[in-house]
Every structure is written in C-alpha cells, then in structure tokens.
Amino acid sequence: MSRKTKTIKKTLSYFFISLATLIFVAPVAYLFIGSLKPNDEVLAGLAGFIPEHLSFKNYGKVFKTFDSEATGYFWNFYLTSIFVSSVVVIGGLIVNSMIAYALARLRWHGRNLVLGLVVLLVILPFEAIAVPLFDLLTDYRNTYFVQYIPFVASAFSVFLFYTFFIGLPSEIQESARLDGAGPFRVFLQIVIPMSKPVFASVTILTFLAAWNSFLFPLMMVDSGDVRPLPLAMSVFYQQQQKEWGTIFAFGVLLVLPVMIVFLAFQRFFIQSVASSAVKG
C-alpha cells in the first residue's frame, strides 16, 4: 500500500470518526446550551446551538418548583436516586461477580443448568415480570427497599462477569490453590485485581439502568418522600406549561451523574471493550 493511499484512508477514518462524534455530541450540547437560554429561544432549530443570552435562571426555577411539602423537595429526589443507584451498583457488583465466579471457575452439580437459566433470563424483558413483582412487593410500596431489591441480582451482569472470568488464565488460580488459597481468597486477591475492566463496565451499565429506572418506581412509588429523579422529571414535565428552558435544565441535572460515573470509569470501560474485540 502506497503512502498516499494510507494518508487517504487515515483522513477518511478521522472524518467519519469526527462525524460520528458530532452526531452523538450534538444532542448533549443542545441540551446544555438550551438549559441556559430563555424559554422562547430554546427550540429554535440550529440556532439553538448559538450560545446567546445565557443564564442559570432555569436551574433556579427547577429548585423553586420542588421546594415544598406539596411538591416534594428536589434534593430529596436527587438523594433518593443516588442512594438507590448506589445500593444497586455496589450490591450488584458483589452478588453478581460472586455468582459469575462460581459459574466460571468452580465445579458443582447443576452448574450448567444454572448457567442456562442465566442466559435465558438475559433475554427476558423486565416488563414480563413487572406485574408479578408488583404483587409480590406491594406491602413495601413507597419505600427505598422496593426500588433496589429487585435489581441487585442481574442476569445480564452475571453474564458479563462470566464471559470475562472464563477468559482469565486458569494457571494463576491453580497456582494459588496449590499454595493453599481457598476459592474465596482466590476470588478476592487474584480474580478481582485482574478484572477491573469488567467491574468498570458493569458499574457504568448498572448505574445507568438504575439511575434511569422509571417503570417500576412509577408502579410502586407515589410519595414525594421516596420519589426518584426520573419519576419527578415526569411529574415536572406534566405540571409545567412547556417551559423548555426549565425542562432542559432538569434534563441536565438528570444526566450529570451518569456522565460523571462514565468519565470516572471510562478508561477501564474502554479496556474492557478493546479486550472483548481482541478475543472476538
């Protein structure tokens, strides 16, 4: 391949990557810029990208709207979502990684059957079990417990951990066992340090799902004291007379924690995607 051909291919690659980045970044940029604009200037087509007449008044309106016992308090919604999402993420990392380790590295009767059930549950949509869960947990409505307990154990997370653990070199673990280390010690001191990419990936995906959870809280929560942020967003949207600048400001506050979590774990997430591509 000639040098000129390589240069053309490289230029085209950068062009398409830049174009794809622009397509994905444009809605986010529109959201952030719109949240700082007056309501009548937000939905203005491409002109909405022009940063004119910017202020933080829309954010102040969000806080003022939810600042009473009747409407609930905005920071209470925020803390509810943070607490529930944190429990789902931390609990899920512990439970799902241990289940996956048992499936990938331990030998016991019924292991293949359980693995098959996990794969089956991965393709089962949550909507299929939402009503039975509602009936099962109806006594715990309007609590934090009902918002996180059904989501700590996740077949999808177990499968992600399993596919990563099964690809780890078994020689290191076998050497540790010969030195007298039990399964739990091997998991803590060898498997976990080698599995940072998959832990980061599961953290991001689990936090995203937990933070944006809407259907089940809609079914189980009608009290402002334990209302998560996405549900409060829905109530806010219905109550407002379509003040789009304020709605955009609420949207920014809603997506900000997700962006922070992704930026915090992106290095390991990219490593996980890259290693999966190499294995594939």
Residue pairs with C-beta under 8 A, 6 or more apart in sequence:
26 49
28 255
29 49
30 48
30 49
31 248
31 251
31 252
31 255
32 252
33 48
33 49
33 50
33 51
33 54
34 42
34 43
34 48
34 244
34 245
34 248
35 58
35 59
35 245
35 248
35 249
35 251
35 252
36 51
36 54
36 55
36 56
36 58
36 245
36 249
37 48
37 52
37 53
37 54
37 58
37 245
38 53
38 245
39 58
39 243
39 244
39 245
39 246
41 47
41 48
41 52
41 53
41 245
42 48
42 244
42 245
42 248
43 244
57 245
58 243
58 245
58 246
58 248
58 249
59 249
59 252
59 253
61 243
61 246
61 249
62 74
62 236
62 246
62 249
62 250
62 253
63 74
65 71
65 74
65 236
65 239
65 240
65 246
66 72
66 73
66 74
66 77
66 232
66 236
67 73
67 74
69 224
71 224
72 224
72 225
72 227
72 232
73 224
74 232
76 224
76 225
76 227
77 227
77 228
77 229
77 231
77 232
78 229
78 253
80 144
80 147
80 226
80 227
80 228
80 229
81 211
81 228
81 229
81 230
81 257
82 257
83 144
84 144
84 147
84 148
84 210
84 213
84 228
85 207
85 210
85 211
85 257
87 144
87 148
87 152
88 148
88 151
88 152
88 206
88 207
88 210
89 203
89 206
89 207
89 210
91 148
91 152
92 151
92 152
92 153
92 154
92 157
92 202
92 206
93 199
93 202
93 203
93 206
95 152
95 153
96 153
96 154
96 157
96 158
96 161
96 202
97 161
97 192
97 195
97 199
97 202
98 187
99 118
99 153
99 158
99 161
100 157
100 158
100 159
100 160
100 161
100 162
100 164
100 165
101 161
101 165
101 183
101 187
101 191
102 108
102 111
103 111
103 114
103 115
103 118
103 158
103 162
104 161
104 162
104 165
104 166
105 165
105 170
105 173
105 183
105 186
105 191
106 183
115 162
118 155
118 158
118 159
118 162
119 155
119 159
121 155
122 155
122 156
122 159
124 155
126 215
126 216
127 215
130 215
130 216
130 219
133 150
133 216
134 219
134 220
137 146
137 149
137 150
137 220
140 146
140 220
141 220
141 221
141 222
142 220
142 221
142 222
142 223
142 225
142 226
143 226
144 226
146 216
146 220
146 221
147 213
147 216
147 217
147 220
147 221
147 226
147 228
148 210
150 216
151 209
151 210
151 213
154 206
156 205
157 202
157 205
157 206
160 198
160 201
160 202
160 205
161 195
161 198
161 202
164 195
164 197
164 198
164 272
165 191
165 195
165 198
167 279
168 191
168 194
168 195
172 190
172 194
173 186
173 190
173 191
176 185
176 186
176 189
176 190
177 186
181 189
181 190
192 199
196 268
196 271
197 268
197 269
197 271
197 272
197 275
198 272
199 268
200 265
200 267
200 268
200 269
200 271
200 272
201 265
201 268
201 269
201 272
201 273
203 261
203 265
204 261
204 262
204 265
204 269
207 257
207 258
207 261
208 258
208 261
211 229
211 230
211 257
211 258
212 230
212 258
213 228
213 230
214 230
214 231
214 234
217 227
217 228
217 230
217 231
218 231
218 234
221 227
221 228
221 231
227 235
229 253
229 254
230 254
233 250
233 251
233 254
236 247
236 250
237 247
240 246
240 247
262 269
